[in-house]
Amino acid sequence: MLKDNIISEMLEQKLEDIFNQMFINEEVKEGSSGTPIAPTSAVRSEDRQKLEYLYNYLKNVVPSDAYVSFQQDRITVSLKPTNPYDDKVVYEGVDTNKLTKYIGSILEYMIDEGMNIKPLPEVKIKRDAENAANFFGRTAYYDPNVKEIVLYVEGRHMKDVCRSFVHEMVHHMQNLEGRLGNIQTANTNEDDHLLEIEKEAYLTGNITFRNWEDKIKNGYEK
């Protein structure tokens, strides 16, 4: 409680003028489907740049035992776990212990389903505020040369991160089966082979993730 009060008072003193100068209150309307518009589409580019500036500023002024999280249309500050018996590692709202558990469960499911994913790839988690602020930034990628998957976690829901993981696991499977080929571009409009590779990753990846999710939610987890 004391730490919370200290951080709150410090931020209030340092940032009151900055917030008053930098932000304009705007109501976010709902789309015709009834689904709220995504924050990235509601925040203007110049305001997003201001958020990036503020995020970098905050990282330098908050105590070392606090997290500063860039979450598309807002910035949050929270305390790191202080319990010595709590070994959780949290990356911008993502509990990596839980994320590892879910990834392990997905891998077990893929193996049980007979999917060719061994040897398993190395999985790395990456924080990148600049990438998170970019609408066209990466969510994940697979490096076939070193059999490595990199997951970008900042500002993302853990379920969305796992869905990206399964997509990249399909690319890993394609690589093990020698089907990736010599792809020279990341533009699906320029390479028909890349287009087919991505179609398979999206279709197989999403269906695999959905089947795994339904199995877990219906109480069939081992």
GROMACS elastic network, one bead per residue, 0.5 to 0.9 nm:
[ bonds ]
;  ai    aj funct       b0    kb
    1     4     6  0.50459   500
    1     5     6  0.62744   500
    1     6     6  0.86850   500
    2     5     6  0.51574   500
    2     6     6  0.62007   500
    2     7     6  0.86703   500
    3     6     6  0.50730   500
    3     7     6  0.61341   500
    3     8     6  0.84500   500
    3    79     6  0.82610   500
    4     7     6  0.53217   500
    4     8     6  0.60545   500
    4     9     6  0.85897   500
    4    78     6  0.85727   500
    4    79     6  0.78137   500
    5     8     6  0.50722   500
    5     9     6  0.60461   500
    5    10     6  0.84755   500
    6     9     6  0.52954   500
    6    10     6  0.61165   500
    6    11     6  0.85657   500
    7    10     6  0.51607   500
    7    11     6  0.60435   500
    7    12     6  0.84183   500
    7    62     6  0.72026   500
    7    63     6  0.76340   500
    7    66     6  0.87082   500
    7    77     6  0.88550   500
    8    11     6  0.52728   500
    8    12     6  0.60049   500
    8    13     6  0.86341   500
    9    12     6  0.51047   500
    9    13     6  0.62370   500
    9    14     6  0.86808   500
   10    13     6  0.52985   500
   10    14     6  0.62058   500
   10    15     6  0.83788   500
   10    61     6  0.89233   500
   10    62     6  0.81723   500
   11    14     6  0.51763   500
   11    15     6  0.55853   500
   11    16     6  0.77518   500
   11    58     6  0.87021   500
   11    61     6  0.85261   500
   11    62     6  0.77614   500
   12    15     6  0.54896   500
   12    16     6  0.55263   500
   13    16     6  0.60783   500
   13    17     6  0.84026   500
   14    17     6  0.74708   500
   14    18     6  0.78279   500
   14    61     6  0.88377   500
   15    19     6  0.60790   500
   15    20     6  0.85078   500
   16    19     6  0.54868   500
   16    20     6  0.63391   500
   16    21     6  0.88320   500
   17    20     6  0.51029   500
   17    21     6  0.62362   500
   17    22     6  0.86162   500
   18    21     6  0.52558   500
   18    22     6  0.60036   500
   18    23     6  0.84835   500
   18    54     6  0.84467   500
   19    22     6  0.52212   500
   19    23     6  0.58609   500
   20    23     6  0.63036   500
   20    24     6  0.84060   500
   21    24     6  0.85090   500
   22    47     6  0.77292   500
   22    50     6  0.69365   500
   22    51     6  0.85918   500
   23    47     6  0.73962   500
   23    50     6  0.85729   500
   24    47     6  0.87275   500
   28    36     6  0.76705   500
   28    37     6  0.71001   500
   28    39     6  0.84113   500
   28    42     6  0.67786   500
   29    36     6  0.68314   500
   29    37     6  0.69357   500
   29    42     6  0.89626   500
   30    33     6  0.78291   500
   30    34     6  0.57336   500
   30    35     6  0.59125   500
   30    37     6  0.58049   500
   31    34     6  0.54143   500
   31    35     6  0.57378   500
   31    36     6  0.60583   500
   31    37     6  0.61573   500
   32    35     6  0.74994   500
   33    36     6  0.85528   500
   34    37     6  0.89839   500
   35    38     6  0.86582   500
   36    39     6  0.86588   500
   37    40     6  0.83997   500
   37    41     6  0.67649   500
   37    42     6  0.67688   500
   38    41     6  0.55109   500
   38    42     6  0.65497   500
   39    43     6  0.61431   500
   39    72     6  0.64068   500
   39    73     6  0.55052   500
   39    74     6  0.89128   500
   40    43     6  0.56000   500
   40    44     6  0.81688   500
   40    48     6  0.86192   500
   40    72     6  0.59028   500
   40    73     6  0.65327   500
   40   133     6  0.78935   500
   40   134     6  0.85695   500
   40   135     6  0.67584   500
   41    44     6  0.75438   500
   41   135     6  0.83825   500
   42    73     6  0.80826   500
   43    46     6  0.83486   500
   43    47     6  0.63776   500
   43    48     6  0.63067   500
   43    72     6  0.81976   500
   43    73     6  0.62514   500
   44    47     6  0.52204   500
   44    48     6  0.61719   500
   44    49     6  0.87192   500
   45    49     6  0.62679   500
   45    50     6  0.87315   500
   46    49     6  0.51209   500
   46    50     6  0.64476   500
   46    51     6  0.87919   500
   47    51     6  0.62448   500
   47    52     6  0.86904   500
   47    73     6  0.88990   500
   48    52     6  0.62529   500
   48    53     6  0.86421   500
   48    72     6  0.77651   500
   48    73     6  0.73050   500
   48   133     6  0.71015   500
   49    52     6  0.50384   500
   49    53     6  0.62778   500
   49    54     6  0.86547   500
   49   133     6  0.84562   500
   50    54     6  0.61513   500
   50    55     6  0.84963   500
   51    54     6  0.50008   500
   51    55     6  0.59608   500
   51    56     6  0.85969   500
   51    70     6  0.81471   500
   51    72     6  0.85697   500
   51    73     6  0.78481   500
   51    74     6  0.73682   500
   51    75     6  0.75470   500
   51   133     6  0.89023   500
   52    56     6  0.62671   500
   52    57     6  0.85622   500
   52    70     6  0.78619   500
   52   129     6  0.76414   500
   52   130     6  0.73512   500
   52   133     6  0.75639   500
   53    56     6  0.53062   500
   53    57     6  0.62206   500
   53    58     6  0.87046   500
   54    58     6  0.60352   500
   54    59     6  0.86170   500
   54    75     6  0.84402   500
   55    58     6  0.51786   500
   55    59     6  0.63325   500
   55    68     6  0.72417   500
   55    69     6  0.77255   500
   55    70     6  0.66078   500
   55    75     6  0.68456   500
   55   129     6  0.83411   500
   56    59     6  0.53097   500
   56    60     6  0.68974   500
   56   129     6  0.89722   500
   57    60     6  0.55212   500
   57    61     6  0.67531   500
   58    61     6  0.51856   500
   58    62     6  0.59686   500
   58    68     6  0.69859   500
   58    77     6  0.88229   500
   59    62     6  0.60196   500
   59    63     6  0.85718   500
   59    64     6  0.88253   500
   59    67     6  0.80637   500
   59    68     6  0.61941   500
   60    63     6  0.83166   500
   60    64     6  0.89923   500
   61    64     6  0.88247   500
   62    65     6  0.82211   500
   62    66     6  0.66474   500
   62    67     6  0.81995   500
   62    68     6  0.79792   500
   62    77     6  0.84308   500
   63    66     6  0.57290   500
   63    67     6  0.86383   500
   64    67     6  0.79474   500
   65    78     6  0.88430   500
   65    79     6  0.61430   500
   65    80     6  0.56138   500
   65    81     6  0.84339   500
   65    82     6  0.84466   500
   66    77     6  0.67484   500
   66    78     6  0.55363   500
   66    80     6  0.53334   500
   67    76     6  0.80244   500
   67    77     6  0.55491   500
   67    78     6  0.52201   500
   67    79     6  0.59839   500
   67    80     6  0.63979   500
   67    90     6  0.88940   500
   67    91     6  0.84021   500
   67    92     6  0.70703   500
   68    75     6  0.70223   500
   68    76     6  0.58636   500
   68    78     6  0.67515   500
   68    79     6  0.89488   500
   68    92     6  0.73041   500
   69    74     6  0.84360   500
   69    75     6  0.55381   500
   69    76     6  0.51286   500
   69    77     6  0.62730   500
   69    78     6  0.81514   500
   69    91     6  0.85317   500
   69    92     6  0.51181   500
   69    93     6  0.75443   500
   69   129     6  0.82464   500
   69   154     6  0.73686   500
   69   155     6  0.71315   500
   70    73     6  0.79417   500
   70    74     6  0.64321   500
   70    76     6  0.68129   500
   70    92     6  0.75738   500
   70   129     6  0.61481   500
   70   132     6  0.75886   500
   70   133     6  0.79002   500
   70   154     6  0.69945   500
   70   155     6  0.60976   500
   71    74     6  0.53445   500
   71    75     6  0.58425   500
   71    76     6  0.75667   500
   71    92     6  0.83851   500
   71   129     6  0.85550   500
   71   132     6  0.76028   500
   71   133     6  0.80235   500
   71   154     6  0.71331   500
   71   156     6  0.76106   500
   72    75     6  0.78357   500
   72   132     6  0.67952   500
   72   133     6  0.57485   500
   72   134     6  0.87796   500
   72   155     6  0.66305   500
   73   133     6  0.87028   500
   76    92     6  0.89473   500
   79    82     6  0.81596   500
   80    89     6  0.85907   500
   80    90     6  0.77122   500
   81    84     6  0.82002   500
   81    86     6  0.68009   500
   81    87     6  0.80559   500
   81    88     6  0.73565   500
   81    89     6  0.82719   500
   81    90     6  0.84935   500
   82    85     6  0.86000   500
   82    86     6  0.74372   500
   83    86     6  0.51508   500
   83    87     6  0.80705   500
   84    87     6  0.71136   500
   86    89     6  0.89012   500
   87    97     6  0.85632   500
   88    95     6  0.66992   500
   88    96     6  0.70590   500
   88    97     6  0.60353   500
   88    98     6  0.87273   500
   89    94     6  0.83581   500
   89    95     6  0.60973   500
   89    96     6  0.57210   500
   89    97     6  0.67788   500
   90    93     6  0.61138   500
   90    94     6  0.53763   500
   90    96     6  0.59097   500
   90    97     6  0.81958   500
   91    94     6  0.50142   500
   91    95     6  0.65305   500
   91    96     6  0.70555   500
   91   125     6  0.86689   500
   91   126     6  0.85870   500
   91   127     6  0.72028   500
   91   153     6  0.70931   500
   91   154     6  0.69018   500
   92    95     6  0.84051   500
   92   127     6  0.78438   500
   92   153     6  0.73231   500
   92   154     6  0.53743   500
   92   155     6  0.64129   500
   92   156     6  0.84172   500
   93   153     6  0.84763   500
   93   154     6  0.75204   500
   93   155     6  0.71489   500
   93   156     6  0.79353   500
   93   157     6  0.82045   500
   93   158     6  0.86177   500
   94    97     6  0.88070   500
   94    98     6  0.82153   500
   94    99     6  0.73567   500
   94   153     6  0.68480   500
   94   154     6  0.77365   500
   94   155     6  0.84081   500
   94   156     6  0.77141   500
   94   157     6  0.74341   500
   94   158     6  0.62012   500
   95    98     6  0.54997   500
   95    99     6  0.61796   500
   95   100     6  0.86818   500
   95   158     6  0.81742   500
   96   100     6  0.58204   500
   96   101     6  0.83605   500
   96   125     6  0.85924   500
   97   100     6  0.51941   500
   97   101     6  0.63175   500
   97   102     6  0.88227   500
   98   101     6  0.50074   500
   98   102     6  0.62825   500
   98   103     6  0.86028   500
   98   158     6  0.87855   500
   99   102     6  0.51974   500
   99   103     6  0.61181   500
   99   104     6  0.85172   500
   99   158     6  0.67977   500
   99   159     6  0.87280   500
   99   161     6  0.84805   500
   99   162     6  0.76497   500
  100   103     6  0.50577   500
  100   104     6  0.60058   500
  100   105     6  0.85387   500
  101   104     6  0.51276   500
  101   105     6  0.62335   500
  101   106     6  0.87045   500
  102   105     6  0.50145   500
  102   106     6  0.61783   500
  102   107     6  0.86243   500
  102   162     6  0.75126   500
  103   106     6  0.50442   500
  103   107     6  0.61841   500
  103   108     6  0.86079   500
  103   162     6  0.67053   500
  103   165     6  0.77989   500
  103   166     6  0.86649   500
  104   107     6  0.51130   500
  104   108     6  0.61871   500
  104   109     6  0.86257   500
  105   108     6  0.50818   500
  105   109     6  0.62019   500
  105   110     6  0.86950   500
  105   212     6  0.85305   500
  105   221     6  0.83116   500
  105   222     6  0.88770   500
  106   109     6  0.50373   500
  106   110     6  0.61933   500
  106   111     6  0.86463   500
  106   162     6  0.85183   500
  106   166     6  0.78490   500
  106   208     6  0.88508   500
  106   209     6  0.76913   500
  106   212     6  0.66958   500
  106   213     6  0.88017   500
  107   110     6  0.50714   500
  107   111     6  0.61897   500
  107   112     6  0.85535   500
  107   117     6  0.83979   500
  107   120     6  0.86856   500
  107   166     6  0.87179   500
  107   169     6  0.89294   500
  108   111     6  0.51828   500
  108   112     6  0.61212   500
  108   113     6  0.85988   500
  109   112     6  0.50416   500
  109   113     6  0.61526   500
  109   114     6  0.87841   500
  109   115     6  0.89670   500
  109   208     6  0.89037   500
  109   212     6  0.67152   500
  110   113     6  0.50658   500
  110   114     6  0.65257   500
  110   115     6  0.54718   500
  110   116     6  0.82058   500
  110   117     6  0.77338   500
  110   208     6  0.78163   500
  110   212     6  0.85053   500
  111   114     6  0.51357   500
  111   115     6  0.55153   500
  111   116     6  0.73134   500
  111   117     6  0.71769   500
  111   118     6  0.83899   500
  112   115     6  0.75590   500
  114   117     6  0.87361   500
  115   118     6  0.86733   500
  115   173     6  0.77809   500
  116   119     6  0.87270   500
  116   172     6  0.89541   500
  116   173     6  0.58077   500
  116   174     6  0.87574   500
  116   176     6  0.76715   500
  116   177     6  0.80255   500
  117   120     6  0.59254   500
  117   121     6  0.82181   500
  117   169     6  0.73356   500
  117   170     6  0.81471   500
  117   172     6  0.67886   500
  117   173     6  0.51945   500
  117   174     6  0.89258   500
  117   176     6  0.73764   500
  118   121     6  0.79303   500
  118   173     6  0.81767   500
  118   176     6  0.80576   500
  119   147     6  0.89413   500
  119   176     6  0.84907   500
  120   147     6  0.80227   500
  120   148     6  0.89938   500
  120   169     6  0.89526   500
  120   172     6  0.84285   500
  121   146     6  0.82409   500
  121   147     6  0.50293   500
  121   148     6  0.52027   500
  121   149     6  0.66717   500
  121   169     6  0.82123   500
  121   172     6  0.73578   500
  122   146     6  0.84094   500
  122   147     6  0.65368   500
  122   149     6  0.61723   500
  122   150     6  0.84805   500
  123   147     6  0.89703   500
  123   148     6  0.59111   500
  123   150     6  0.59390   500
  123   151     6  0.75173   500
  123   165     6  0.89018   500
  124   148     6  0.75544   500
  124   149     6  0.62154   500
  124   151     6  0.61984   500
  124   152     6  0.87286   500
  125   149     6  0.85956   500
  125   150     6  0.58334   500
  125   152     6  0.60831   500
  125   153     6  0.67639   500
  126   150     6  0.67821   500
  126   151     6  0.59683   500
  126   153     6  0.62958   500
  126   154     6  0.77824   500
  127   131     6  0.85637   500
  127   132     6  0.84841   500
  127   151     6  0.86656   500
  127   152     6  0.59459   500
  127   153     6  0.59949   500
  127   154     6  0.53972   500
  128   131     6  0.52991   500
  128   132     6  0.61895   500
  128   133     6  0.87562   500
  128   152     6  0.71052   500
  128   153     6  0.80817   500
  128   154     6  0.64839   500
  129   133     6  0.62012   500
  129   134     6  0.87478   500
  129   154     6  0.67467   500
  129   155     6  0.84246   500
  130   133     6  0.52129   500
  130   134     6  0.64608   500
  130   137     6  0.83407   500
  131   134     6  0.51875   500
  131   135     6  0.81328   500
  131   136     6  0.81771   500
  131   138     6  0.66237   500
  131   139     6  0.85977   500
  131   152     6  0.84569   500
  131   154     6  0.87412   500
  132   135     6  0.74471   500
  132   136     6  0.89195   500
  132   137     6  0.64200   500
  132   138     6  0.79258   500
  132   139     6  0.83780   500
  132   152     6  0.81383   500
  132   153     6  0.85033   500
  132   154     6  0.63190   500
  132   155     6  0.67427   500
  132   156     6  0.85579   500
  133   136     6  0.88088   500
  133   137     6  0.75593   500
  134   138     6  0.84778   500
  135   138     6  0.87532   500
  138   141     6  0.74262   500
  138   151     6  0.87426   500
  138   152     6  0.71155   500
  139   150     6  0.86245   500
  139   151     6  0.64062   500
  139   152     6  0.52290   500
  139   153     6  0.76778   500
  139   156     6  0.89879   500
  139   161     6  0.76573   500
  139   164     6  0.69169   500
  140   149     6  0.71913   500
  140   150     6  0.54575   500
  140   152     6  0.56680   500
  140   153     6  0.88257   500
  140   161     6  0.81598   500
  140   164     6  0.62398   500
  140   165     6  0.72477   500
  140   167     6  0.88563   500
  140   168     6  0.73474   500
  141   148     6  0.83538   500
  141   149     6  0.58189   500
  141   150     6  0.54982   500
  141   151     6  0.69290   500
  141   152     6  0.88007   500
  141   164     6  0.85475   500
  141   165     6  0.86558   500
  141   168     6  0.63937   500
  142   146     6  0.89429   500
  142   147     6  0.70915   500
  142   148     6  0.57170   500
  142   150     6  0.65167   500
  142   168     6  0.57405   500
  142   169     6  0.80263   500
  142   171     6  0.69242   500
  142   172     6  0.70990   500
  143   146     6  0.59275   500
  143   147     6  0.56030   500
  143   148     6  0.51866   500
  143   149     6  0.64396   500
  143   150     6  0.82581   500
  143   172     6  0.84941   500
  144   148     6  0.68316   500
  144   149     6  0.88227   500
  144   171     6  0.82099   500
  144   172     6  0.69675   500
  144   175     6  0.63419   500
  144   176     6  0.87726   500
  144   180     6  0.85317   500
  145   148     6  0.79479   500
  147   172     6  0.69540   500
  147   175     6  0.84320   500
  148   172     6  0.84056   500
  149   165     6  0.76091   500
  149   168     6  0.67291   500
  149   169     6  0.79217   500
  149   172     6  0.84533   500
  150   165     6  0.84712   500
  150   168     6  0.88501   500
  151   161     6  0.68752   500
  151   162     6  0.87750   500
  151   164     6  0.75384   500
  151   165     6  0.69956   500
  152   155     6  0.89583   500
  152   156     6  0.81784   500
  152   161     6  0.74829   500
  153   156     6  0.55306   500
  153   157     6  0.79375   500
  153   158     6  0.77609   500
  153   161     6  0.65568   500
  154   157     6  0.87972   500
  156   159     6  0.83969   500
  156   160     6  0.67190   500
  156   161     6  0.68238   500
  157   160     6  0.52842   500
  157   161     6  0.64976   500
  157   162     6  0.89180   500
  158   161     6  0.50324   500
  158   162     6  0.63330   500
  158   163     6  0.87119   500
  159   162     6  0.51224   500
  159   163     6  0.62612   500
  159   164     6  0.87359   500
  160   163     6  0.50381   500
  160   164     6  0.63375   500
  160   165     6  0.86348   500
  161   164     6  0.51491   500
  161   165     6  0.62502   500
  161   166     6  0.89340   500
  162   166     6  0.63768   500
  162   167     6  0.87113   500
  162   209     6  0.80976   500
  163   166     6  0.52933   500
  163   167     6  0.64473   500
  163   168     6  0.88677   500
  163   205     6  0.74351   500
  163   206     6  0.69171   500
  163   209     6  0.62624   500
  163   210     6  0.88457   500
  164   167     6  0.50817   500
  164   168     6  0.63625   500
  164   169     6  0.86516   500
  164   205     6  0.82641   500
  164   206     6  0.89011   500
  165   168     6  0.52066   500
  165   169     6  0.61686   500
  165   170     6  0.88621   500
  165   205     6  0.86049   500
  166   170     6  0.64523   500
  166   171     6  0.88848   500
  166   201     6  0.83931   500
  166   204     6  0.87330   500
  166   205     6  0.52676   500
  166   206     6  0.74960   500
  166   208     6  0.75169   500
  166   209     6  0.65409   500
  167   170     6  0.53748   500
  167   171     6  0.68561   500
  167   172     6  0.89678   500
  167   198     6  0.89357   500
  167   201     6  0.53207   500
  167   202     6  0.62077   500
  167   203     6  0.87203   500
  167   204     6  0.77377   500
  167   206     6  0.71080   500
  167   209     6  0.86838   500
  168   172     6  0.62984   500
  168   173     6  0.87011   500
  168   201     6  0.73234   500
  168   205     6  0.79448   500
  169   173     6  0.62000   500
  169   174     6  0.85780   500
  169   201     6  0.82758   500
  169   205     6  0.77180   500
  170   174     6  0.61841   500
  170   175     6  0.85620   500
  170   200     6  0.77697   500
  170   201     6  0.53509   500
  170   202     6  0.85634   500
  170   204     6  0.72037   500
  170   205     6  0.62378   500
  171   175     6  0.61187   500
  171   176     6  0.86655   500
  171   180     6  0.75675   500
  171   197     6  0.77910   500
  171   198     6  0.83166   500
  171   200     6  0.87782   500
  171   201     6  0.64181   500
  172   175     6  0.50165   500
  172   176     6  0.62692   500
  172   177     6  0.86578   500
  172   180     6  0.89644   500
  173   176     6  0.51392   500
  173   177     6  0.62615   500
  173   178     6  0.86700   500
  173   179     6  0.86739   500
  174   177     6  0.51498   500
  174   178     6  0.62254   500
  174   179     6  0.50994   500
  174   180     6  0.57136   500
  174   197     6  0.80464   500
  174   201     6  0.88987   500
  175   178     6  0.50422   500
  175   179     6  0.58194   500
  175   180     6  0.53269   500
  175   181     6  0.81651   500
  176   179     6  0.77107   500
  176   180     6  0.86815   500
  177   180     6  0.81181   500
  178   181     6  0.68588   500
  179   197     6  0.82592   500
  180   183     6  0.72496   500
  180   193     6  0.84800   500
  180   194     6  0.80515   500
  180   197     6  0.71354   500
  181   193     6  0.83340   500
  181   194     6  0.88520   500
  183   186     6  0.79058   500
  183   191     6  0.79439   500
  183   193     6  0.80163   500
  183   194     6  0.68143   500
  184   191     6  0.83970   500
  185   188     6  0.77939   500
  185   190     6  0.73059   500
  185   191     6  0.72689   500
  185   194     6  0.81751   500
  186   189     6  0.89000   500
  186   190     6  0.83206   500
  186   191     6  0.84577   500
  186   194     6  0.78294   500
  187   190     6  0.55677   500
  187   191     6  0.69471   500
  187   194     6  0.79639   500
  187   195     6  0.84360   500
  188   191     6  0.54871   500
  188   192     6  0.68521   500
  188   193     6  0.83644   500
  188   194     6  0.58022   500
  188   196     6  0.87286   500
  188   198     6  0.80279   500
  189   192     6  0.72799   500
  189   194     6  0.87172   500
  189   195     6  0.74073   500
  190   194     6  0.83102   500
  190   195     6  0.85536   500
  191   194     6  0.52735   500
  191   195     6  0.63301   500
  191   196     6  0.89128   500
  192   196     6  0.63596   500
  192   197     6  0.86657   500
  193   196     6  0.52043   500
  193   197     6  0.62199   500
  193   198     6  0.86531   500
  194   198     6  0.60976   500
  194   199     6  0.84998   500
  195   198     6  0.51751   500
  195   199     6  0.60998   500
  195   200     6  0.87192   500
  196   200     6  0.62989   500
  196   201     6  0.86495   500
  197   200     6  0.53647   500
  197   201     6  0.63465   500
  197   202     6  0.88211   500
  198   202     6  0.60649   500
  198   203     6  0.84331   500
  199   202     6  0.52813   500
  199   203     6  0.60273   500
  199   204     6  0.82741   500
  200   203     6  0.52031   500
  200   204     6  0.55922   500
  200   205     6  0.75816   500
  201   204     6  0.54525   500
  201   205     6  0.52339   500
  201   206     6  0.79009   500
  202   205     6  0.51791   500
  202   206     6  0.57805   500
  202   207     6  0.82930   500
  203   206     6  0.54671   500
  203   207     6  0.60985   500
  203   208     6  0.84078   500
  204   207     6  0.52649   500
  204   208     6  0.58460   500
  204   209     6  0.84178   500
  205   208     6  0.51990   500
  205   209     6  0.60988   500
  205   210     6  0.85806   500
  206   209     6  0.51098   500
  206   210     6  0.60789   500
  206   211     6  0.85722   500
  207   210     6  0.50541   500
  207   211     6  0.60678   500
  207   212     6  0.85140   500
  208   211     6  0.51732   500
  208   212     6  0.61268   500
  208   213     6  0.85177   500
  209   212     6  0.51395   500
  209   213     6  0.60442   500
  209   214     6  0.86066   500
  210   213     6  0.50071   500
  210   214     6  0.61002   500
  210   215     6  0.85198   500
  211   214     6  0.51827   500
  211   215     6  0.61579   500
  211   216     6  0.87058   500
  212   215     6  0.51083   500
  212   216     6  0.62775   500
  212   217     6  0.86637   500
  213   216     6  0.51922   500
  213   217     6  0.60729   500
  213   218     6  0.85209   500
  214   217     6  0.51488   500
  214   218     6  0.60194   500
  214   219     6  0.87274   500
  214   220     6  0.87895   500
  215   218     6  0.53736   500
  215   219     6  0.66314   500
  215   220     6  0.54104   500
  215   221     6  0.67330   500
  216   219     6  0.54540   500
  216   220     6  0.55445   500
  216   221     6  0.50642   500
  216   222     6  0.87879   500
  217   220     6  0.75473   500
  217   221     6  0.81617   500
  218   221     6  0.81927   500
  219   222     6  0.86303   500
